[in-house]
């Protein structure tokens, strides 16, 4: 603002002083807003935070000051005015958000704590379902879903191998036990038939019922002996006992592996879970504020009323300037601008005239130089011709004197 012009419109001083106070207040609010924002974004020293806040406040103050100063002396058209209002609205939003977060901080922090708890519970449920303890094989569809969501955890403990070992040993024990039971059943049958045949007991069509060691008695005894020899029951019983011992050891090892697997899975799950504690960032606070607005109509109304108030405060100088119309100071500024333009035009005309005169003088000097150069060249050519004529005359005199026989006369 030009004080020399404003001094000629003293009634407008109070009006522009009020506008200046509004601009200063907007800058102060912007500095406070940036101070709150910087505190939530990082752990910078207090001096750095204050400098950043003051710098941002100065930027907002400068922009608002330009918005007012650019409208002095003229009534801007609708497009320019709309652009200025939109800029003021954007600045108002930027200033309002950190202040809103600071005002609702207790409720926002409670909402953030609840959001973190829900997020932690959901993540824990998803990780537990994708990494079951004790280990069990998931369906291929669930495995693909867990892979897509990056929820599968890999640990050093391998319960799959331990379970496979136990399953393999169980199958071997079962197969060997069935084979031994089958041979034992056949052996007991032959023993029963041998006792009946040799003792004269009739068992259906399988024995003769004749007492004594007859051919059938000896045949049954031979079959029993052959079965004992070929079945190798003693060796297989030893193998079964060894397999049962290995199975027991494998089951114990599987228990150890499963316990280690459960411990490692629990530790890895805990690493991936979001922390319920820790510093709350500006994005979390903004998300919590949105959640609070969705939960409470009063919060929604208050937040938007405060936003509108801050935006209106930032737009107030340009709105006041527009609604009040042209002031005496504006007209004087316009007159000074018109006078400056006229002075500039006169200066341009004078400079143009001087430029034209300078070009004319330059052309005249060029003509004079060209004429002098032409005269000097003609004079030089005339002197050269005279010298050449004189030299030719001298040669003629010398030749005439030699012809007359008096060379001294030619020299004279």
RARA-V144340 format. One record per pair of residues at least 24 apart in sequence whose ideal C-beta (glycine too) atoms are under 10 Angstrom apart, sorted by sequence separation. I is the first residue (numbers start at 0). GAP is how many residues later the second one is. If there is no record, write none. Layout:
BEGIN
I_GAP / I_GAP
END
This chain:
BEGIN
29_24 / 30_24 / 31_24 / 32_24 / 62_24 / 63_24 / 66_24 / 126_24 / 130_24 / 134_24 / 192_24 / 193_24 / 195_24 / 196_24 / 27_25 / 30_25 / 31_25 / 33_25 / 62_25 / 125_25 / 126_25 / 133_25 / 134_25 / 193_25 / 194_25 / 29_26 / 30_26 / 33_26 / 126_26 / 132_26 / 136_26 / 192_26 / 193_26 / 26_27 / 29_27 / 30_27 / 32_27 / 63_27 / 134_27 / 135_27 / 192_27 / 193_27 / 28_28 / 29_28 / 30_28 / 62_28 / 122_28 / 134_28 / 191_28 / 192_28 / 193_28 / 26_29 / 27_29 / 29_29 / 30_29 / 133_29 / 190_29 / 193_29 / 26_30 / 29_30 / 30_30 / 189_30 / 190_30 / 192_30 / 193_30 / 25_31 / 26_31 / 28_31 / 29_31 / 59_31 / 188_31 / 189_31 / 192_31 / 26_32 / 27_32 / 58_32 / 59_32 / 189_32 / 23_33 / 26_33 / 27_33 / 29_33 / 189_33 / 190_33 / 25_34 / 26_34 / 29_34 / 59_34 / 188_34 / 189_34 / 25_35 / 26_35 / 59_35 / 188_35 / 189_35 / 24_36 / 26_36 / 186_36 / 187_36 / 189_36 / 22_37 / 23_37 / 25_37 / 26_37 / 185_37 / 186_37 / 189_37 / 22_38 / 25_38 / 26_38 / 55_38 / 56_38 / 185_38 / 188_38 / 189_38 / 22_39 / 24_39 / 25_39 / 55_39 / 22_40 / 23_40 / 186_40 / 22_41 / 23_41 / 185_41 / 186_41 / 21_42 / 22_42 / 22_43 / 183_43 / 19_44 / 22_44 / 182_44 / 186_44 / 18_45 / 19_45 / 22_45 / 182_45 / 185_45 / 18_46 / 21_46 / 186_46 / 182_47 / 183_47 / 19_48 / 182_48 / 18_49 / 181_49 / 182_49 / 183_49 / 182_50 / 179_51 / 15_52 / 178_52 / 179_52 / 179_53 / 182_53 / 183_53 / 178_54 / 15_56 / 179_56 / 36_57 / 178_57 / 179_57 / 39_58 / 38_59 / 176_59 / 179_59 / 33_60 / 36_60 / 37_60 / 175_60 / 176_60 / 179_60 / 29_61 / 32_61 / 33_61 / 35_61 / 36_61 / 39_61 / 175_61 / 178_61 / 25_62 / 29_62 / 32_62 / 35_62 / 36_62 / 39_62 / 28_63 / 31_63 / 32_63 / 34_63 / 35_63 / 38_63 / 175_63 / 176_63 / 0_64 / 29_64 / 30_64 / 32_64 / 33_64 / 35_64 / 36_64 / 175_64 / 25_65 / 29_65 / 32_65 / 35_65 / 36_65 / 39_65 / 25_66 / 28_66 / 31_66 / 32_66 / 35_66 / 172_66 / 176_66 / 0_67 / 4_67 / 28_67 / 31_67 / 32_67 / 34_67 / 35_67 / 171_67 / 172_67 / 175_67 / 176_67 / 0_68 / 4_68 / 26_68 / 29_68 / 32_68 / 171_68 / 172_68 / 174_68 / 175_68 / 25_69 / 28_69 / 29_69 / 32_69 / 35_69 / 172_69 / 173_69 / 1_70 / 28_70 / 31_70 / 172_70 / 0_71 / 1_71 / 171_71 / 172_71 / 171_72 / 169_73 / 172_73 / 168_74 / 169_74 / 171_74 / 172_74 / 168_75 / 171_75 / 168_76 / 168_77 / 169_77 / 167_78 / 168_78 / 167_79 / 168_79 / 165_80 / 166_80 / 168_80 / 169_80 / 164_81 / 165_81 / 168_81 / 169_81 / 164_82 / 165_82 / 167_82 / 168_82 / 165_83 / 166_83 / 164_84 / 165_84 / 164_85 / 165_85 / 163_86 / 164_86 / 165_86 / 162_87 / 165_87 / 166_87 / 161_88 / 164_88 / 165_88 / 161_89 / 164_89 / 165_89 / 163_90 / 161_91 / 162_91 / 161_92 / 164_92 / 160_93 / 161_93 / 161_94 / 162_94 / 158_95 / 161_95 / 162_95 / 158_96 / 160_96 / 161_96 / 159_97 / 158_98 / 161_98 / 156_99 / 157_99 / 158_99 / 161_99 / 156_100 / 158_100 / 156_101 / 158_101 / 159_101 / 156_102 / 157_102 / 158_102 / 156_103 / 157_103 / 158_103 / 155_104 / 156_104 / 154_105 / 155_105 / 156_105 / 154_106 / 156_106 / 158_106 / 154_107 / 156_107 / 154_108 / 155_108 / 156_108 / 154_109 / 153_110 / 154_110 / 152_111 / 152_112 / 154_112 / 154_113 / 152_114 / 153_114 / 152_115 / 152_116 / 150_118 / 152_118 / 134_119 / 152_119 / 133_120 / 133_121 / 150_121 / 134_122 / 149_122 / 134_123 / 133_124 / 132_125 / 133_125 / 132_126 / 134_126 / 133_127 / 134_127 / 132_128 / 133_128 / 132_129 / 130_130 / 132_130 / 134_130 / 130_131 / 132_131 / 133_131 / 132_132 / 130_133 / 131_133 / 132_133 / 130_134 / 130_135 / 132_136 / 127_137 / 130_137 / 126_138 / 127_138 / 130_138 / 129_139 / 126_141 / 127_141 / 126_142 / 125_143 / 126_143 / 123_145 / 126_145 / 122_146 / 123_146 / 125_146 / 126_146 / 123_148 / 122_149 / 123_149 / 122_150 / 123_150 / 122_151 / 120_152 / 121_152 / 119_153 / 118_154 / 119_154 / 118_155 / 119_155 / 119_156 / 115_157 / 116_157 / 118_157 / 115_158 / 114_159 / 115_159 / 116_159 / 115_160 / 115_161 / 115_162 / 112_163 / 111_164 / 112_164 / 115_164 / 112_167 / 111_168 / 115_168 / 111_169 / 114_169 / 108_171 / 107_172 / 111_172 / 114_172 / 115_172 / 110_173 / 111_173 / 114_173 / 110_174 / 113_174 / 104_175 / 108_175 / 111_175 / 112_175 / 107_176 / 108_176 / 110_176 / 111_176 / 114_176 / 107_177 / 110_177 / 111_177 / 113_177 / 107_178 / 109_178 / 110_178 / 100_179 / 107_179 / 108_179 / 110_179 / 111_179 / 104_180 / 107_180 / 110_180 / 100_181 / 103_181 / 106_181 / 107_181 / 110_181 / 106_182 / 109_182 / 101_183 / 104_183 / 107_183 / 97_184 / 100_184 / 103_184 / 104_184 / 107_184 / 110_184 / 96_185 / 99_185 / 100_185 / 103_185 / 106_185 / 99_186 / 102_186 / 97_187 / 100_187 / 96_188 / 97_188 / 100_188 / 103_188 / 106_188 / 96_189 / 99_189 / 103_189 / 106_189 / 96_192 / 106_192 / 103_195 / 103_198 / 102_199 / 103_199 / 102_200 / 99_202 / 103_202 / 99_203 / 102_203 / 99_204 / 96_206 / 99_206 / 95_207 / 98_207 / 99_207 / 95_208 / 98_208 / 95_210 / 96_210 / 99_210 / 95_211 / 98_211 / 94_212 / 95_212 / 95_213 / 96_213 / 92_214 / 95_214 / 91_215 / 94_215 / 95_215 / 91_216 / 93_216 / 94_216 / 91_217 / 92_217 / 95_217 / 88_218 / 91_218 / 92_218 / 94_218 / 95_218 / 90_219 / 91_219 / 94_219 / 90_220 / 91_220 / 93_220 / 89_221 / 91_221 / 92_221 / 88_222 / 91_222 / 87_223 / 88_223 / 90_223 / 91_223 / 87_224 / 89_224 / 90_224 / 87_225 / 88_225 / 84_226 / 87_226 / 88_226 / 86_227 / 87_227 / 86_228 / 87_228 / 84_229 / 85_229 / 87_229 / 84_230 / 87_230 / 83_231 / 86_231 / 87_231 / 83_233 / 84_233 / 83_234 / 84_234 / 83_235 / 42_236 / 41_237 / 80_237 / 83_237 / 84_237 / 80_238 / 83_238 / 39_239 / 39_240 / 40_240 / 80_240 / 39_241 / 40_241 / 80_241 / 39_242 / 40_242 / 75_242 / 38_243 / 39_243 / 37_244 / 39_244 / 36_245 / 39_245 / 75_245 / 35_246 / 70_246 / 74_246 / 75_246 / 66_247 / 70_247 / 74_247 / 66_248 / 69_248 / 67_249 / 71_249 / 63_250 / 66_250 / 67_250 / 70_250 / 74_250 / 62_251 / 63_251 / 66_251 / 69_251 / 70_251 / 74_251 / 63_252 / 64_252 / 67_252 / 73_252 / 63_253 / 67_253 / 72_253 / 59_254 / 63_254 / 66_254 / 71_254 / 72_254 / 70_255 / 71_255 / 74_255 / 72_256 / 73_256 / 71_257 / 72_257 / 71_258 / 72_258 / 70_259 / 72_259 / 73_259 / 74_259 / 71_260 / 72_260 / 73_260 / 71_261 / 72_261 / 71_262 / 72_262 / 72_263 / 73_263 / 72_264 / 71_265 / 72_265 / 32_277 / 29_280 / 28_281 / 25_284 / 28_284 / 29_284 / 28_285 / 25_287 / 26_287 / 24_288 / 25_288 / 24_289 / 25_289 / 25_290 / 21_291 / 22_291 / 24_291 / 25_291 / 21_292 / 21_293 / 22_293 / 21_294 / 22_294 / 21_295 / 20_296 / 21_296 / 18_297 / 19_297 / 17_298 / 18_298 / 21_298 / 17_299 / 18_299 / 15_301 / 18_301 / 17_302 / 18_302 / 14_305 / 15_305 / 18_305 / 14_306 / 14_309 / 15_311 / 11_312 / 14_312 / 14_313 / 15_313 / 14_314 / 11_315 / 10_316 / 11_316 / 12_316 / 10_317 / 11_317 / 8_318 / 9_318 / 10_318 / 11_318 / 8_319 / 9_319 / 7_320 / 8_320 / 11_320 / 7_321 / 8_321 / 5_322 / 8_322 / 4_323 / 5_323 / 8_323 / 4_324 / 7_324 / 8_324 / 4_325 / 5_326 / 1_327 / 4_327 / 5_327 / 0_328 / 3_328 / 4_328 / 7_328 / 1_330 / 4_330 / 1_331 / 4_331 / 0_332 / 3_332 / 1_334
END
